[in-house]
Amino acid sequence: MELFEFMKEITVQAGSNIRQKLNEPLLIETKSNANDLVTNMDKETERFLYETIINTYPEHKIIGEEGSGKDINDLSGTVWIIDPIDGTLNFVHQGENFAISVGVFIDGKKYAGVIYDVMRDKLYSACAGHGAYLNDSPIEPLTNTALKQSIVSINPNWLTKPYTAPIYGPIVVDARSARSYGSAALDFAYVATGKVDAYITLRLHPWDFAGGLIIAEEVGAVVTNQLDESLNMLHANSILVANKALHHEIYSNYMKPYQTELLTIHQGRFHSR
């Protein structure tokens, strides 16, 4: 468990570094589009995590959102998958509702995941096979819910697009309610802790979900792509995560009839904006 404890320690330290610099000026740039932001704090946080890991475990490999490990194309050895700030838009506009997400895989197998809600000082963590925790308290296994009793987290952007609204609109209509948090890592954490019952999202990169995948599965969530397949840890995935009964209901009744369309979405043959 030494590696797991190290993961938690450096993630919390990275969050502390962010809090200490909140009042400093931000340098904000755009990446794939005007709403895909990256700041100097994203880059500094990834650099801190990268250097700390390599100084301790020089043989480990690291894939990070801000460029670390661009040439890594397999999960052999020990591989860290890191999002230094998940929810950068929230970080820039709200100063909260963002997280650091870290997942570690050993020879392709899930080892441990950590999500740190920086401004609330909440550490979600799980080592595969040993349960999940919120700070030092065990997270209880999920209970099953039906869609009509469930809160679903989904980006409302997908409810406005002609190619996705017919798929996702009925899910929202039939659910008890819907939410949007703007951080995939926190969405996974909220499913794991029962704050929401399902999270539905398109084209997440591995750093967005690597930590959350392990945490959610440790409490009994089912995590697949929207074709009901295991997630690919080296490529983008369109994801459904929910308690077991709800996952089956949403996939069988709302997604399975649209497999051709979802395959197109899953493969990225659409314009997100």
KAMONOR-V280209 format. One record per helix or strand of 2 or more residues. SS is the DSSP state (H for helix, E for strand). FROM is the first residue (numbers start at 1). LEN is the number of residues. If there is no record, write none. Layout:
ss=(SS/SS)
from=(FROM/FROM)
len=(LEN/LEN)
This chain:
ss=(H/E/E/H/E/E/H/E/E/E/E/E/H/E/H/H/E/H/E/H/E/E/H)
from=(2/28/37/40/61/78/88/99/109/122/132/137/147/151/156/165/177/184/198/206/222/237/244)
len=(19/3/3/17/4/9/6/8/9/6/3/2/3/4/4/10/3/9/7/13/4/6/23)
